[in-house]
Amino acid sequence: MPAPIRLRELIRTIRTARTQAEEREMIQKECAAIRSSFREEDNTYRCRNVAKLLYMHMLGYPAHFGQLECLKLIASQKFTDKRIGYLGAMLLLDERQDVHLLMTNCIKNDLNHSTQYVQGLALCTLGCMGSSEMCRDLAGEVEKLLKTSNSYLRKKAALCAVHVIRKVPELMEMFLPATKNLLNEKNHGVLHTSVVLLTEMCERSPDMLAHFRKVRQLSSSQLVPQLVRILKNLIMSGYSPEHDVSGISDPFLQVRILRLLRILGRNDDDSSEAMNDILAQVATNTETSKNVGNAILYETVLTIMDIKSESGLRVLAINILGRFLLNNDKNIRYVALTSLLKTVQTDHNAVQRHRSTIVDCLKDLDVSIKRRAMELSFALVNGNNVRGMMKELLYFLDSCEPEFKADCASGIFLAAEKYAPSKRWHIDTIMRVLTTAGSYVRDDAVPNLIQLITNSVEMHAYTVQRLYKAILGDYSQQPLVQVASWCIGEYGDLLVSGQCEEEEPIQVTEDEVLDILESVLISNMSASVTRGYALTAIMKLSTRFTCTVNRIKKVVSIYGSSIDVELQQRAVEYNALFKKYDHMRPALLERMPVMEKVTTNGPTEIVQTNGETEPAVLETKPPPSGLQPASQANDLLDLLGGNDPVIPTAPSSKPASAGGELLDLLGDLNLTGSPVSAPAPQITQPPFLLDGLTSQPLFNDVAAGIPSITAYNKNGLKIDFTFERSNTNPSVTVITIQASNSTELDMTDFVFQAAVPKTFQLQLLSPSSSVIPAFNSGTITQVIKVLNPQKQQLRMRIKLTYNHKGSAMQDLAEVNNFPPQSWQ
C-alpha cells in the first residue's frame, strides 16, 4: 500500500478547493483511505493518519472512527505517537463516552514515567477531559507531582488539581498539604497556577476559605501576607524581559492575585486591613496608558469595593473609574459605568463628583454606553440636583433612540414623583415627557398625572391651559390627549374664563373647546380609550358651559350608534341622563374631589419627599351604623331583580322599615330571632371587606377540614360550594362556587346572584365564564367573600339566571346547610 500523503500536503490540497462540494469530496476520499489504513493495522503511518483526522475534525467533519486509534497511540512507547494520541483524546473523547475509561491505566503509567514531557502530556489530558471516575483513580499521582521540585510538572499538576477538585470536590483536602509551599516558588508559571488552585479551593469550600484566612503563629505561613509580598515584588521589580507585557511585570499573575485577595478579604476585617496598603500601591503605581494597566486597575477597583476597605481607598477606586470614563476605548467606558452603577448605593457622594462626566456619556454613539449612563444618571438624582439632572435627561429623551424612550420616561416619572421641588415643576416635567415620548410611557402614567393634577387645586387653571395648547392640532401622543381631554372636561370653565395667574391667559370660547374635543373623536390617530375620554369630557362640559348645551346633546346622540361598543354604551347612557335624569346630571357630573393615596395594609404609609421619609397617618372612618338607607336597599333590589313579577312572593304584613324591601327579597331569612322591623345591632366593620388581606397569605390551612356542600341541583344544573377561611381576618369566609351542567346542551348567559341578611357583608367577584358546557365537560367558578363579624349561622338566598334550549330560565333557592366550620 502506498504511503499516505502528509498532513501539510492534505492542508494544501483542501485549500485549493473552490467550492464546498469539492472540499467535501476531498475529505471523503481521504477519510476512506484513512479507514483502510486503520483496518490493515498499519502502525507505521497511524500517527500521520490520526493527525490528518484531527485536522478534518477541526474543519467540522466527523472523525469519531479514530477514537480507538488514539488509544493505541497513547499506549505506544514513542513520544511523537503519545503526543498525537493525547491530543486526539482531548479533541475526540469526553466523559460521556465509555471509551475514555480505557485510557486510565495508560495515563497512570505515564504520570509515573521517567520523562517529564510524557508526564506533562498525561497531566494535560487528565486536566482537560478527565471524568470523575478517572479523577478519583489518579488524584494520588497528581498530588505526588504537585510536591515535586520540577517547576514544569508542578504548574501542570496544579492546573490538573483544579480540574480534579471541580469534578470531585471531596478530594480537596488531599491537596491541602501540597499548597503550603507553592507560593514560595520563584517560577511565575507555578505561582500563577498555584493562585488559580487556591482560588478554586476558597470559592468551593467555606471551610478552606476559613483555613486560609486564620492567623497562624508564623505570619509567613498565612496566605494574605504571602500574596501581598508577591504582589509588592511584582510592582517594585525592575524590567524583566521574560515577564514584561507593555512595561508591566506579569499582569496576568497580578490579576489572579487581586482576585484571590478579593475572595479572602470579603467580610473579613483582619484580611482586609492587611491588604489595604498594597491595594493603594497598585492603584497609584500602575501605568494607565496601556490596556494592560487598565485591566490591573479594574481588578484593583473590584477588590477595593468588595472587601472592607477604608473610605479613602474607596474614593480612590471611584476616582479611577471616573478616569476610565474619559478613556477613548468604549469597552473601558462601559466597564466603568457598570462598576459605578454597582457602587452608587454605598458610595453615593463619591460617585456624585463624576456626575458631569456621566451625563456626557449620554451623548455617546454607542447604545450600550448610553443605556448604562442613563441608568447611572437616574441613580444619581436626589433632591439637590433634581432640576439639573431632569433637564439633561429630558434633553436625552428628546434625542434618544426609540428603544430608550420607555425606560427613560419611566425613570423621569419616578424621580419627579420622589424629588419634585414643587407641584408646578412636577406637572411641567410630566407634561414635557408626555409631549416628547407620550406613546412610550407606562400604562399608569395617565391616572397618576390625573391624580397629581386633581390634588393641585391651585394649579388647575394653569394646567388646563397648558394641556389645551399642547394638543392643538397634534393628537399623536395619545396619553397626552387623554390627560388633556380629562382636564378640559373637569376644568373647562376655568379655561374659558381665562383665570390663569401663573402665565398669560388665552382667550378661548366654548365652541373652540368643543371643536378640539370633537376633532379628537373623529381623528384617525385616536385610540378607542382616547375617544372615551373625549366623549366623557364633552358630557362633563354640559354642566360647565352655558351656551353650547344643545351642541353637546347633538354630539352625544350621534355616537349612540357608533360601531365602537364602548363609545356607544357611553353615548347611550349620557343620552339617558339628558332625557330621563336631567335633574340628576349636575350632581353626577360635578367636579372630582381631591384624590388621596391610601394603603390597605395598615393605618400608615411612608411618604417620601425629596429623599426624606415621613409617616403619614391615614384616617379610617368607620361606616355609619344603623339601618341601611331605603335607597340603597332599593338599589340592591334592582340588582337582584327582587321586583321581578316572575318570582311570586307572599304578601307581607310586617311593619315597613328602611330595609324592608331587602327582607322581602330574602323572604323568611332572619337570623336575629327578632321582629323584622327591629333595627340591626350596631357593628363596627372595616370600610372594605378585604382590608388587610393583601400583605399576608390570603387563606389558612385550617379551611382544609371544611366539607363542601351542594347548594343547588335541579334541571341538570348543579352548584357546589367549597370553603376557605381568611388567614388575616377569621371573620371572612371565602366561598368558591362551581357550576356544572349534566344536560346535552350548553347553558349560556349564566348569572349567579346572592343575598345575605344585613348583619353580613357580601362581595361577589367576577365569574370565570358565562357558559356552562354540556355533559359535565367543564365548570364555571366564582368567588364569594362573606364578612361575618358576629359569627352567626350563615344562610343565603341565591338567584340563578341562564338560557337553555332557547328558553330563558331563572330560579330562586335558599341555602341553609352551611357547615358550622364555615361560620363559627
Beta strands, then each sheet from edge to edge (+ up, - down):
strand 1: 244-245
strand 2: 248-249
strand 3: 604-609
strand 4: 612-617
strand 5: 709-714
strand 6: 717-725
strand 7: 732-741
strand 8: 748-755
strand 9: 761-764
strand 10: 779-787
strand 11: 796-804
strand 12: 807-815
sheet 1: 1+ 2-
sheet 2: 3+ 4-
sheet 3: 5+ 6- 7+ 10- 9+
sheet 4: 8+ 11- 12+
end
